Amino acid sequence: MERKKPEDNPEDNSMTMEVQKDILPGYATFDDYSKDAFAAIKAGIKAANSLPTGENFNFWACIPKFNNDRNKEMKNIMDTMQKIIKCSGAAGSICQRDNDEKFDLLAETNDIFLDRANIYKILVQNLIDGENGEIFSHPYEFELDKFNVNEKYLVKCKPIKYKSLDDTPMIMIEKQNDLKIMLNDLLRYDEIAIDLEHHSYRTYQGITCLMQISTRDTDYLIDTLSLRSELHVLNEIFTKPTVLKVFHGADCDIQWLQRDLSLYIVNMFDTHQAAKHLNLPYLSLAYLLKTHCNVDPNKHFQLADWRMRPLLDELMKYAREDTHYLLYIKDILNNQLIDFANGQTNILKAVYDRSTEVCKKLYEKPVCNDDSFMSLYRKSRKMFNTRQLHALKEIFNWRDKIARQEDDSTGYVLPNHMLLNIAETLPREMQGILACCNPIPPLIRQHQLALHKIVLEARAKPLIKPILEQDIRQRLNQRNHTMEAGQESVTVWSSCDIPSGGIEIQENLPCLLDEAKNNEDLKKLDVQKIDHVVTIFDSPTNSDNEDDLSSKIKLQNARKTFVSPFERYKLVIPMVAAQEAKDRAIKEKQLKEKAEAIKASTNQTADSINRVREHFIQVTQNTMKTPDIKNTKADRFNNYSKDLSTSVSPMVSNNNKRKRPTDSVDRSNNPKNNQQTPNGNKKKNYGHKASPGLRQFSETGCFPEHFQFASLYRTEGSF
């Protein structure tokens, strides 16, 4: 069937036009309505802030019309808030509460709206502790915990017959515009069927290559490789609680959606879980299709390489069949579950509960630790000794390392049964490693030397055999026979019995056979020696036929091409030496590059330190070159002191007095002039009132310490 594009399908275009009608009266899109709504809210907030408060409110409260209008608007606002609270699912009435309780109810309602599905959440803020470190918590855990099945899915319904593949349009979604058209179409349905096609053989973690979504009318095939970064918009449908998503065996699909597309599922019905609760003989989708739809899908394409583009018609048909009939099968299983419970819905609810638990699964990256190989060892049910366990552990870790480097699956690098065979056999030669693999994986030939080293290291380990539980018990062949002879009991051992009762069997026990005697007996035997007739590398000696000669030549040629293990070993030695030299050169180069990087980093750090040091030295020098304000003021004060002492010195000098008009007046009779100093001398009065500081300077030659400028600017050597 030809692939149809959304543009080429007139039915889809008409459906799209119907969907694009006004969602609200006067608004074509919700964005237009949001803009006008925010503008109205802004105007309302501004008007509310302009209402009178305080004394103005008390004044306006005396006016009856103001009170009537205010009460009327309060009632309208409360009714609107109550409708919003009812839509959110919160319990309680906001009208019959005080202000604090009203605020708490509004906060609870906002939390419910913020935790709704389809709300963008920052997953980094929701880290939780897992077994292998921190992991992201499930962003829709709240919705899944509070999810309740709609009652219309818990009653018996008439199964809606599916259309044939030829009558159902198939649309290939490869562009972003096609994705938007498909999303608008899916919004019209309340039931969809989903399936994924995954490839995991030639990639380490696996990759989702194709998604199938089917409705009652249309089948969609979505190219998840080209639209990988755009498919997150499908969360609007996948996490909508009112839309039922039907899967079959969604345990892996849920994790693949999370890992590759960041998609999550809310409200799912898993037909695999339904078949399990019905105790059907087979739980596969192929069995359900054959039983209820009489369709025999070709499961040969299940392991096909779904990365190829364009997809073959056979692959697209197989992908459509996985979801095209799934909604019809869901209707049948829904009725059977109700009948299986004698008209009750407890088993049907159990299927929905189990499906919800599957939706809660989280994808975790594979981690290889020291004990990862033990899971494979337990599943194998083999009993290994210490050498074999060491080889199993090292080869398991080597396989995981190579798979990560080459981005291939561990099954492509080395399948599990080959890994166990190598660890159990521990071949001495490299050819033995290849002999344990059939067919030989390409990466095993490439890394044959590394595997051989691991095997040799394991063979060099001390051998400690495991002690089995049956070895502890008494063996059946280790039994004794007791014979009674009179009153004594005699223990008789048979020749095939092994002594028991704590007697250990040693490996270095001497041989009890007499070699000399045995050789004499052998010589006495009359044995006729006959030459062998059947040969491998030579022909019979008594053959002269030309055919025998030709066969002899062929055997000789085959003998020339045959290489013994020792000769192979000698030929391998140069190859091993060359490979080791190559590995050693690579390792030395890596160490050299690492040392150069460390040296460059050290030099860069030293240069940074030197630049910082030079910067601070330069800053310090600039600071020292700046004029010292303190010393400058001190020098200025010294100069001032010198000038002051020079001007005052004529008044204190006895030899060179400066005469004033008042000096001619006789003041000897003035009692102030007759005052004596503590030394007994008369205190001289110069006819003017000098400051105490100048007076002390004139008597002692220095200013008092309480002078502020003297105490602030005193420096060493200034005074």
PEMODA-V682777 format. One record per backbone hydrogen bond with DSSP energy under -1.0 kcal/mol. NH is the residue of the N-H (numbers start at 1). CO is the residue of the C=O. E is the energy in kcal/mol with one decimal. If there is no record, write none. Layout:
NH/CO/E  NH/CO/E
This chain:
4/170/-1.7  13/9/-1.8  14/10/-2.4  15/11/-2.4  16/12/-2.5  17/13/-2.2  18/14/-1.9  19/15/-2.1  20/16/-1.7  21/18/-1.2  24/27/-1.5  27/24/-2.6  33/29/-1.3  34/30/-2.3  35/31/-2.2  36/32/-1.8  37/33/-2.3  38/34/-2.6  39/35/-2.0  40/36/-2.2  41/37/-2.4  42/38/-2.4  43/39/-2.1  44/40/-2.3  45/41/-2.4  46/42/-2.1  47/43/-2.2  48/44/-2.3  49/45/-2.2  51/48/-1.1  56/53/-1.3  58/54/-1.9  59/55/-2.0  60/56/-2.7  61/57/-2.4  62/59/-1.1  63/60/-1.8  67/63/-1.6  68/64/-2.5  69/65/-2.4  70/66/-2.4  71/67/-2.5  72/68/-2.0  73/69/-2.3  74/70/-2.3  75/71/-2.0  76/72/-1.9  77/73/-2.4  78/74/-2.4  79/75/-2.3  80/76/-2.2  81/77/-2.5  82/78/-2.3  83/79/-1.8  84/80/-2.0  85/81/-2.4  86/82/-2.1  87/83/-2.0  88/84/-1.6  90/85/-1.2  102/98/-2.3  103/99/-2.2  104/100/-2.1  105/101/-2.2  106/102/-2.2  107/103/-2.3  108/104/-2.3  109/105/-2.1  110/106/-2.4  111/107/-2.0  112/108/-1.8  113/109/-2.2  114/110/-2.5  115/111/-1.6  116/113/-1.2  119/116/-1.0  125/122/-1.0  126/123/-1.7  128/135/-3.1  130/133/-3.1  133/130/-1.1  135/128/-3.0  137/126/-2.3  141/138/-1.4  144/140/-2.1  145/141/-2.3  146/142/-2.0  153/150/-1.7  154/151/-1.4  171/219/-2.7  172/4/-1.2  173/221/-3.1  179/175/-1.6  180/176/-1.7  181/177/-1.7  182/178/-2.3  183/179/-2.3  184/180/-2.1  185/181/-1.7  186/182/-2.4  187/183/-1.3  188/185/-1.4  189/186/-1.6  192/244/-2.3  193/214/-2.5  194/246/-2.4  195/212/-1.9  197/210/-2.6  199/207/-2.4  207/199/-2.2  209/197/-2.2  210/197/-1.5  211/222/-2.0  212/195/-2.8  213/220/-2.1  214/193/-2.4  215/218/-2.8  219/169/-2.4  220/213/-3.1  221/171/-2.5  222/211/-3.2  223/173/-2.6  224/222/-1.2  227/223/-1.6  230/227/-1.3  231/227/-1.2  233/230/-1.2  234/231/-1.7  235/232/-1.7  236/233/-1.5  237/234/-1.2  238/234/-3.0  239/235/-2.1  240/237/-1.2  243/240/-1.6  244/190/-2.8  245/267/-2.2  246/192/-2.5  247/269/-2.1  254/250/-2.3  256/252/-2.3  257/253/-2.4  258/254/-1.6  259/255/-2.5  260/256/-2.4  261/257/-1.4  263/257/-1.8  266/238/-2.4  269/245/-2.6  271/247/-2.7  274/270/-1.7  275/271/-2.4  276/272/-1.8  277/273/-2.1  278/274/-1.5  280/275/-2.0  288/284/-1.5  289/285/-2.7  290/286/-2.3  291/287/-2.3  292/288/-2.6  293/289/-1.6  295/289/-1.7  299/297/-1.2  301/298/-1.4  302/299/-1.2  304/301/-1.4  306/304/-1.3  308/305/-1.2  316/312/-2.2  317/313/-2.2  318/314/-2.2  319/315/-2.4  320/316/-2.2  321/317/-2.0  323/320/-1.2  324/320/-2.7  329/325/-1.9  330/326/-2.0  331/327/-1.7  332/328/-1.8  333/329/-2.7  334/330/-2.4  335/331/-1.8  336/332/-2.3  337/333/-2.3  338/334/-1.4  339/335/-2.3  340/336/-2.5  341/337/-1.1  342/339/-1.7  343/338/-2.5  344/341/-1.1  349/345/-2.5  350/346/-1.8  351/347/-1.8  352/348/-1.9  353/349/-2.7  354/350/-2.5  355/351/-2.3  356/352/-2.2  357/353/-2.0  358/354/-1.7  359/355/-1.7  361/358/-1.5  372/369/-1.2  374/371/-1.0  377/373/-2.1  378/374/-2.5  379/375/-1.8  380/376/-1.6  386/464/-1.2  389/385/-2.5  390/386/-2.2  391/387/-2.3  392/388/-2.6  393/389/-2.5  394/390/-2.4  395/391/-2.6  396/392/-2.0  397/393/-2.3  398/394/-2.4  399/395/-2.6  400/396/-1.9  401/397/-2.1  402/398/-2.5  403/399/-2.3  404/400/-2.0  405/401/-2.1  406/402/-2.7  408/403/-1.9  409/201/-1.4  413/409/-1.9  414/410/-2.6  419/415/-2.1  420/416/-2.6  421/417/-1.7  422/418/-2.4  423/419/-2.4  424/420/-2.0  425/421/-2.4  426/422/-2.7  434/430/-1.3  435/431/-1.8  436/432/-1.1  437/434/-1.2  445/441/-1.3  446/442/-1.6  447/443/-1.9  451/447/-1.7  452/448/-2.1  453/449/-2.0  454/450/-1.7  455/451/-2.2  456/452/-2.3  457/453/-2.4  458/454/-2.0  459/455/-2.2  460/456/-1.3  461/458/-1.1  473/469/-1.1  481/492/-1.2  483/490/-2.8  485/488/-2.9  488/485/-1.8  490/483/-3.1  492/481/-2.5  518/514/-2.2  519/515/-2.4  520/516/-1.8  521/517/-1.9  522/518/-2.0  523/519/-1.9  524/520/-1.3  527/525/-1.1  543/540/-1.1  549/545/-1.7  550/546/-2.6  551/547/-2.5  552/548/-2.1  553/549/-2.3  554/550/-2.2  555/551/-2.4  556/552/-2.2  557/553/-2.3  558/554/-2.5  559/555/-2.2  560/556/-1.9  561/557/-1.8  562/558/-1.2  568/564/-2.5  569/565/-2.4  570/566/-2.3  571/567/-2.1  572/568/-1.9  573/569/-1.4  576/572/-2.8  577/573/-2.6  578/574/-2.6  579/575/-2.5  580/576/-2.9  581/577/-2.5  582/578/-2.3  583/579/-2.8  584/580/-2.8  585/581/-2.4  586/582/-2.3  587/583/-2.6  588/584/-2.7  589/585/-2.4  590/586/-2.4  591/587/-2.7  592/588/-2.6  593/589/-2.7  594/590/-2.4  595/591/-2.7  596/592/-2.8  597/593/-2.4  598/594/-2.4  599/595/-2.8  600/596/-2.9  601/597/-2.4  602/598/-2.6  603/599/-2.9  604/600/-2.4  605/601/-2.3  606/602/-2.7  607/603/-2.8  608/604/-2.1  609/605/-2.4  610/606/-2.7  611/607/-2.6  612/608/-2.3  613/609/-2.5  614/610/-3.0  615/611/-2.2  616/612/-2.2  617/613/-2.5  618/614/-2.7  619/615/-2.4  620/616/-2.4  621/617/-2.6  622/618/-2.5  623/619/-1.9  624/620/-2.2  625/621/-2.1  632/628/-2.7  633/629/-2.4  634/630/-2.0  635/631/-3.2  636/632/-2.5  637/633/-2.4  638/634/-2.3  639/635/-2.6  640/636/-2.4  641/637/-2.6  642/638/-2.7  643/639/-2.7  644/640/-2.7  645/641/-3.1  646/642/-2.4  647/643/-2.2  648/644/-2.0  649/645/-2.1  651/648/-1.4  652/648/-1.1  653/649/-1.6  663/660/-1.6  665/662/-1.1  673/670/-1.3  677/681/-4.3  680/677/-2.2  683/675/-5.1  690/688/-1.0  695/691/-2.6  696/692/-2.6  697/693/-2.6  698/694/-2.4  699/695/-1.3  700/696/-3.4  701/697/-1.5  707/704/-1.2  711/707/-1.9  712/708/-2.1  713/709/-2.0  718/715/-2.1
